Amino acid sequence: MGQVGSREDSSPEPDLETQVRLVFDNLNAILAAAGCTFDDAVDVTVFMVDPESKFETIWKVVSESWGDAPHPTLTAVGVTWLYGFQFEIKVIAKLPENAEA
């Protein structure tokens, strides 16, 4: 699943730190609906516009949301455009053993 930090009207949140927090709020809501948490993530890809100037702000929020080790595999990709967003996350998570197919 992929998530961006959109407002309720689907527009990008302009403040970067708030945008990244919204990404994790959206992601956690979807994981919860599947009976998962971020601890169930096995592979994570993050996309960042201009990572050199934005990495510290983004990573501050990511590390707060990440949880305790062990952490999933992470791939970070610098991109030039995300349709108005500055950060996007894609997560592959394992379903809990008791989840219904």
N, C-alpha and C positions, 0 to 999 in steps of 0.2 A: 504494500500500500504506500502511496506517496501523499505527502501533506505539505501545504504551504501555510503561511501565516496570514490568512484572509480574515477580513472583518465579516460581520453577519451578512453584508450585502455582496460578499465575494471579492471586494476590492482589496488590494494589498494594503496592509498596515504600514504607514510610512516610517514609523520609528523602528529601527532595526532590532533593538532588544525586545520590544513588545512583539514584533513580528515573530521572532524566534520562540518566544514564550507561547504565542498562539499556535505555532507549529506543534509544539509538544502538547498543548491542551487538546488540539484536534486529534493528534496521534493517540494520546492516551484514551480519549473517548472511543475511538474506533477499536483499539486493543481491548478495552473493557467490554465493548459490545460482543466481542468474540470470546470473552472469558479469559483474556490474556492481560499481562502487564508488560512493561518494557523489559522486564527480566526474561520474557519469552522471546525477545528479539535474537535472531541468530546471525543476521547480516544487515548492515546499515550502509546506505550510500547517502552522502550529503552533497548538495550542490550549492556553491556560494558564488555570488557575483563579486568580483574584486576581492578575493580572499586575503590578499596581502594587507589591505587596509581594514578589513572587517573581521578577521579571524578572532582577535581577542574578545571582542564583544560577543560574537556568536558562541565561542567556546566557553565563555563564562556561563551562559545559559545551558549549553549542552551538558557541561559537567555537573551542573545542579540537577539536571533531569535524568542523567545517565543511571544513577543508582550505584550499588556496590559491585565490585568485581565478582565473578569474571564478566568481562564485557564482550559484546558480539564483535565480529569482524567489522571493520570500518573502512570504507573507501571515501575519500574526500575529492571532489572534482571542482576545479575553478571554471566558471563559465562566464560568458559575456552578457547573457540575457536570460531572464526567467519570467518574462511577461509582466514586468513591474515588481516582482518579488526579489528579495535579496538572498533568500535561503529556502531550500527545499530539502526534505528528507524522504528517503524511500526505505522501508523496513520490511524484511521478511521475518516472520515470527512463527514459532511452532505452536500449534494448538495444544491446549492441555490434554492429558491422557483421557480425561472424562468428557471431552467435548463430543457432541453429536455431529456426525458428518452430514 
